[in-house]
Amino acid sequence: MPTKASAKPKASTKSTKVKDINLKINNIDISVPAGTKIYDAARKAGFSIPTLCYLKGICNDGSCRICVVEVKGEKNLVTSCYAAVREGMEVFTTTQKVLKDRKITLELLLSDHKVDCPSCPRAGACELKTLSNQYGCDMNRYPGKKNEYQIDDSSGFLVRDNNRCILCRRCVHMCNKIQSVGVIGVNHRGFHTDIGQAFEAELKDSPCVACGLCINVCPVGALTEKDDTQKILDAIQDSSKHVIVGVAPAVRVALGEEFGHPIGTDVEGKMISSLKMLGFDKVFDVSMAADLTIMEEGTELLHRLHDEDAKLPMITSCSPGWVNFVEYYYPELLGHISSCKSPQQMFGAIMKTYYAEKFELDPKNIFVATIMPCIAKKTEILRGSQATADAQDVDAVITTRELARLIKKASIEFNKLPIGDWDNPLGVGSTAGLIFGTTGGVMEASLRTLSETINKKPLKDLDFKKVRGIEYIKEASVDLDEIGKLNVAVVHTLGEARKILEQIKEGKSEYHFIEVMACSGGCVGGGGQPIVCSDIINDNIDIPSARAKAMYSKDKKSGSRKSHENPIIQEVYREYLGEVGGDKAHKILHTKHKKRIRHP
């Protein structure tokens, strides 16, 4: 059994001072570190430069050419997101030459762009349209032949419409650099260049893990989630159906952005009211099922720690994009993944067993919908091992964005709504379940329960701050009686998770328990969350942390911060499931994972 987490190499204590570069931007003197891009220097000086391809930390290959500026002494305009500053440089961001060039580039993009703004899902949040309006562009300036592509809606989670694509390559960089999946790239050349899978394969035939982060970085409507709102509306209108909705923790701290609230505003109460106005029979918090996950996952970990033949480290199974990744790319390590269903699937399973029995309902007449920050959840409900009581655990999944569209379609004035309350008897989870929505939250919730269960005494401090924060890989050790030191790690994004998996393959990992989330920042940064414009991203505003802050604030003030002390969970085990980790609980709340063929 591993005894101590592997130490990371420590950074050198010698500080190398980066030389400052002095330059002028629009006749304003400014100093920035050497290597700074002109684009970032201009923003520091207070000047906004438009772009359609640049995303700080992800891509800066200058493919869109919108960010051009004039540099004194240079014959041609300079791509500001790619070119670095030089000593004494004089930059001008809004000369007539610059403005004319940007307008021409935008109009050329429009000449091969499907202009269907009223019906586009990105209407109101399209960066191309915003810039076109700003520069007074004429969409018909350059008439002629347009590329025509067949829409790829072959998958159950994502739609690609290359007729709207502007070849910015943001999605390609996200898939390759951040997620290390690399299922999409640039095909062909010249006028016929397009973005897609190798050999023009359909999305359903590619090893895409469905994280959906490509959607979040697309500046137009070329990538969207598969819209399932009509399934839910049909169920609500069906009088034979008892329609239950469960809401994931991360939704409540992001939904408000769709209605003008600042990033990270907790709109839980208004969200509950809107769901009741939409016609759901019951509105529950999936944090309750997150508490169930902690009970089952913690018990599974303890069994593995006491079994010399068990696979360690054990890795969480809450993130379906992550599970898809292992099934496609590291099937030999599937034994390390927890057998627990995700909170979403546990929620559906409990609704169609315990809840159905308690209220004498036929599980086949219960329709379970969930609101998730993630599009991979749309794939999770279709897994063969996710059916309980001869009925699919969850019947439909919609994202935070889809919920916002439903609310607007129903003409509900969201900001005027009263504060609503979750329904009983399965409405409320602990705030340990709530913080599942951010990277490190699953681990922290687990450590609270494991520590008190094993050490048999209350924790003096419930805040495990070593597993919090935006660092991609975080490590901690916790003292547990009978176990000794428990070495844990938290990682988010698949590119970083790959590093952990390689350690395990090489036999170099000394962790016992690892939390992995596919998306940056965890669920708060999920592929189904509200789209944030590139200006905010490029200003280094940490969106996942702003959303997570609302969760931690609520957790700090809560009187229910431990999964094992949630009275609803205690009642479910006492009345129905029996022993934690027992046969009945295992049948209902656990699942199996299997190798997937990467290229069928």
N, C-alpha and C positions, 0 to 999 in steps of 0.2 A: 504494500500500500504506500502511495506517496506520502511523504512526511512534511515537505516544505516546498512552497511555491518557488519556481525558478526565478532567480533575480534578473531584473533587466539591467543591461549595461548602463552605468551611470554616465550622465553627460559630463563633459569636461568642465572643471571649475574655472578654467581660464576663459575670460571673456574677451572676445575679439570685437573691438569697436568697429562698426561699419561706418565708413566715411560718408559724411553728408554731402549732397550735391546741391549747389545753388543754381536756381534758374528762375525765369520769369514766365508766368502764365497769364496771358491777357494783361501784361504790364504789371502784374502783381508779383513781388518778390516772394520766393518760397524756398525752403530747404527740406529735402527728403533724403532718406538713406539711398546709397548707391544701389542700383538694381531695380529701383521702383519704376513701374510702368508709367508712362505719361498719363494714361487714363486715371490711375490712382492718385497721382500727384495733383491733377486738375481737380479731382473731387475733394482733396484735402484743402485746396485753395478756394473751394466754394463754387466750382464750376462743374455742372453736370454735362457729361458727354454721353450721347445715346449709343446704345449697342444692341445687337440682337443675338450675338454669339458668345460674348464674353461672360463668364461666371467665375468670380474669384475663387481660386483654389481648385477649379475643375477644368476650365478651358480658356485659352487665350491665343488661339491660332489665327485670329484676324480674318476669319472666313466670310463674314458678312460685309465688311468694309464700311459700316455705318459710322464707326468711331474715328474716322479720319480727322486730322487736325493739320494746320499749317505751321511749319517750323521755319524760322528765319534762316535763309541760306540754303534750304533744301528745294530742289527743283520740283519734286512731286509731293503730294500730300502724304502724310505719315499715319500709319495705323497705330493709334494711341494705346490700344490694349496689348500690343505686341512689342512696341519699341520702348526701350528704357531711357530714362533721363540722362542728360550729359551736362557737365559743368558749363554754365553760361548759356545754356539753351534758352531760346525765346520761342514760346509756343502761343499760338492763337487758335482758339476753339470755335469761333463763330464769324470768321471772315466770309465775304460774299462767295469766294471760291469754295470754301468748306461747305457752306449751306447749299450751294448749287449742286455740289457733288453728292451730298447726302440725299438730296431730293431725287436726283437721277437714279441713284442706287435703289432707293425705296420704290420708285415707279417701275424700275426693271423687275424688282421682286414681285410687285403686284401684277406685272404682265404675265407671270406664269403661276399665279396664285388663285386658287378657287375662292372667289370673293362671295361668300354666302353668309355674311356677318349676322343677319337676323336669326338664322337657324344654327349657327356655330355654337357649340357648347362653351367656347371661350369668349363669347360676346360679352363685352364689358371688361374683360381682363386680357385682351389680346395686345401684345406689345407692338406688333406690326401696325395694327389699326391706330393705336395711340400715337405712334410716331408719324404715320401717314397724315393723320389729322393735324398734328403739330407743324408739319412741314408743308401743309396745303397741297398734298399730292393729288394727281389726277390718275385714277386707276386705269383709264383708257388711253394714256399717253402713248404707250407702245403696243398697238394692236398686233396680232399675229397668232401663230400657232402656239397652243399650250400643250404641255404634257398631260396625258390622261392616264390615270392609274386606277386599278381596281382596288376598292377599299378592302382591307384585310380585317374582317371581323370573325375570323375562324376560331379564335380563342374564346373562352368563357369569361374573360376578365378585361381585355384591352382591345381597342379599335385603332388601327393605323390608317389614316387617310393622307397619302402622299400628295394628293391634289392641293393640300393646304401647306405642305412642308416647304420651308424656305432654305433648307440645307445648312442650317446654322451649326449642326453637329453636336449640339449640347447633349442630346440623348445618347449619342455614340460615346462621348467622353464619360458620361455618368455610368453607362453600362460597363465600359472597359476599365476606366481608371478607379472609380469609387467602389463599384460592386464586383469587379474582376470576373464578370460573367461573359461579356463580349459576344452576345448573340446577335447584335446588330452592328452594321457598318455601312460604309459608302460603296455602292455598286455602280458600275459603268463610269462614263466620263462625259465631260462637256455638257451639252444641253440635256442629255439623257441621264445625267447623274441622279441617283435616288438613294434613299436610306432604307435599309431592310435587312433581312436575314440572308445568310450565305445561299448562293444558288437560287435566290428569289423564292425560297421556301416560305410556306405559310407559317404564321406565328404558332399555330397549334402543333406544328411539326418541329419546332425548335426547343432547345432546353432552356427557355426563358423561365425564370423562377417567380415571375409575377410580382416583383417588389413594387413596380409602378413608379419608381423615382424618375424614369424617363418622362413620364407625363408631367411631373412637377417642374421640370426644367424646360419643357417645350415652350417657346414664346408665343406660339400660335395654337390652332386647334388640330394639329396633325396627329396628336396622340391624346386619347381620352379613355376613361374607364368604360366598360360595357355597362350601359344604364339599365338597372333592374328596378327602377321605381314603379313601373307599370305593374310588375308582378305583385308588389305590395298593395298598390291601389286596388287591384282586382281582388285580392284576398280580403281587404277591408270591406269591399262592397258585397262579398259573398256571405250571406246570412248564416250559412252552415259552418262557417269558420270562426274559431275563437283565435283572434290575432294578438299575439304577444310580441312586443318589441323590447330588445335589450340593447343598451347603449354602452359602448366601450369607454373607458376612462378618458382617453385622449381627445374624444370628440368634444366634450364640454368646454375645453380650454382653447378650442380652435374655431368652433362654429360661429362664434360672435364676429369673427373677422369678415364673414360673408355679409354681415349686416352693419358694418362700419365701426365695430368695436376695435380698440387697440389690440395688437398681437398679445396673446396670453391672457385675455379676459375670460374669467370663468362665468359662463352663462347657463349653468346647470338648471336653475329654476325655470328660466324662460324656455329652455329646450324641452323640459318635461311638459310644460304647458302646451307648447306647440305640438308635441306628439299626441297629446290627448285630444287636441282640437282636430288633428288629422284623422282620428277615429280608431286608434288602437284600443283594444279591450283592456290590456294591461301594459304598463310601462315600468320596466325593471332596470336595475343597474347591473351591468356585467361585472362590476367590482365584486359582487357577491360570488360569482363563479371564479373570480381570481382568488378569492379566499379558499375556495374548494381546491383550486390548483395547488396552493401552498400546502394544504393538508396532505394531499396525495403525493405531491412531488417531494416534500420533506421526508415523508415516510419511505418513499422509494430510495431516496439518497441514503437514509440510515440503514436500510437493508443492504445496499451495495457496500457501504463502509464496513459492514460486519461480515461480508461474504468475500473471501479471498479470491474467488473466481469471477467476481462481478467486474464489469467494465467501468474503469475510472480513467479520467474524470467523467462524471455525469454532466450532460449538457441540457439546458432547458429546451422545451418544445413549444413554447408559446407563439413563436413567430413562424407563420407558415411559409413565408419567403425563404427563411433560413432552412426550414426542414426540406423544402423543395431543392435548395442548393446542395444539401448533403446527399439527398437521394440521387441527384444527377451527377455530382462531381466528386463525392467522397463516399460512395455506398459502402466501402469497406469499414467505415467508421460509424455506421448507423447504430451499432450496439451501444454507443456512448450517449445516444439521444434518449431522454426520458420517454417513457411510454405514456405519460399523461397526455390527455387531450388538451387543447388550448382552452383558455377561459370561455371563448365563444362556443366551442363545441360542448364543453361541460354544461354551459348554460342551456343549450338546446336539449341536451340529453336529460337534464333534470326537469325541464319543462314537460317533456314527453313521457316521463316516468313518474317521479314523485308528485309533481304538480297535477298531472293528469289523474293519478290515482286519488290524490287528496280531494279533488273537486269533481271526481267521477266523470271525466271527459275522455272521449276516445282520442288517443294520440293522433290518429289520422285526420281528426277534425281540428287539431291544433296547428296553427300556422305560426312558426317562429321566424321573425325577422330580426336582423341585427344591424346596428349602425356602427361602422368601423372606420378607423383612420387608414385602412389598408385595403388594397385591391387583391392581395394574395388570399384574403379571407374568402373571396368569391370562388377560388379554386379549392379551398379547404373543405367547403361544405359538400363537394362532389366526391371526396375520397371514399373509396369503397368501405373502409373500416369506420366510417363516421355515421352509422345508422344505429339507433337504439329503438327498442320496442317496435321493430319492423317498420320504422318510419325515419326518414332523414332527420338528423338532429336539428339542423337549421335549414329553413326553406328558401330564404333569400337574404342577401347581404347588399346593403348600399353604403356608400362612403359618406364622409362628412359633406363633401361637395354635393352629392346627390340629395342628401337630406335638405340642404339649403335650397336646392332647386324645387323640391317638393313643397317646402314652406312657402316659397315665393309663388309657386303655381297655385297654391290654395288661397292666395291673397291674405295670408296671415301677417298682421303687423307685428313682427317679432319683437321689436324694441318696446312695444306698448304692453306686452304680455305680463301678467302677474307671475309671481314665483310659485311654481308648482312643486308637488312632493311626489316621490316615488310611491308606487302602489305596494300593498301588502299581498301575500305574506313573504315574498321573496325579493322585495324591492331593494334592500340596502346592503351594501358591502362595507367592510372596514376601509380606512384610508390606507392600510397596507395593500389592499386590493387596488385602490385608486392609483397609487404610485407605480403600478404596473405600466402605466402609460409612458414612462420615461426610462431611458437607459439606466440600468442599475436598480430600478424599482423592484423587479422580481427578486433580485438577489437580496435587497434590503428587507423586503417582506419575509423572505425565507429565513434570513438570519434572525429576525425578531422571534419567529416561532421556534426555530431550531434551538436557539440559545435558551429560551425559557423552558422548552420541553425537556431538553437534556440536562441543563444545569439545575432545573427545578427551583428557580427563584426568579423574581421579576428583574428585568433589566433596569439599571439606573438611567441609562441613556438609550433611547430607541433610534437615535439618528446614527446610521452607519455611513458617515460622510466620506469614507475612503472609496465607496463604490458609487458616489455621486459625481456629477460633472461631465464635461464634454470630451475629456480625453478618450481616445478611441479604445485603449486597453487600460483597464484599472485593475489593481490587485489588492487583496487584503487577506489577513489571517485572523481567525477568531478562535479563542480557546473554548473548547467544549469538553466537559467532564466525560470520561469513558472513551472519548474519541481523540482527545488531544487537540492539536492545531488543525483547524479546517482551512485549507488554502483555496481561495476562490478568485475568480477573475470575471470581469464584465467587459464585453466587447460589442461595439456596434459598427455597422456596415459590413458587407460580405467580403470586401477586399481585406479588411483587418481580420475578420474571422478566419479567412484562409490561412493567415499566418499561424493562428492557434492550432488549426487542424494539421498543418504541416509539422508542428511541434509534436502533436500526439502521434502522428504517423511515424516519426523518427524516434519515438519513445523518450522524448526530452521533456514532456510536460509533467510538472509536479503539482498540478492543481487537483482538487477533489471535485469541485463544482464550478461550472462555468455558465454564465448567462450570455446568450447571444441574441441580438436584435438585428434584423436585416437592414433597417433604415437608420439614417443618421439621426442620432438623438433618441432613438427608440420610436415608439408609436406616435409620439407627438410630432415627429418628422415624417410620418408615413406617406405612402404614395397616394392616399385618398384624402389628404388634408387640403385645406384651401391653398390655391396657387398664390405664391408671393412673387411680386415683380422683381426683376433682376436688380433694379436700383437698390432695393432693401438688402438683397443678398450681397451685392458688391460694396455696400456700406459697412460690411462686417457686423450687421445686426444678427445676433445669435437667436434665431427664431425658435428652435427646439428648447433652448434654455428659458426663453421668455414664457413659453407655454408650460414647461415643467415647474417653473417658479410658482405658478398658481396652484399646482398640485401639492408641492411641498408646504406652501403656506396653509392650505386647508388641512393637510396632515398634521402640522404642528399644533393646530388649534383643536383637533378632533379629540373626542373622548373615547373613540374606538379605533385604535391604531394597530391592532394585532389580529391576524386572521383567525387564530385558534380561539379567540375570545368573542368572536361574532356569534351572538345568540341564534341567529338564523342558521348558521352552519352547524352549530351544536344540535339544533333541532332536526335538521335534515339527516344527520348521522343517527341520532337517537331514534327517530321515527321510521327511517327508511333504509339508509345505507348500511347501518350497523358499524362494524369496526373500520377505522380509517385504514385504507389499503387492503381491506378484506376482499373476499370473493365477489360480493355484490358490487362494491365500489369499483373494483377492478373491471368488472364486466361493463359497467355503465360509463366510467370516467377515464378509461384507458384505451389505447389504440395501438396499431402496429405501423411500422414504416418499412418501405421496401425500395429496392434499387429501381431506378428508372433508366430506360434506354435513351441515351442522349440524342441519337440520330436514327429514328426508326426507318 
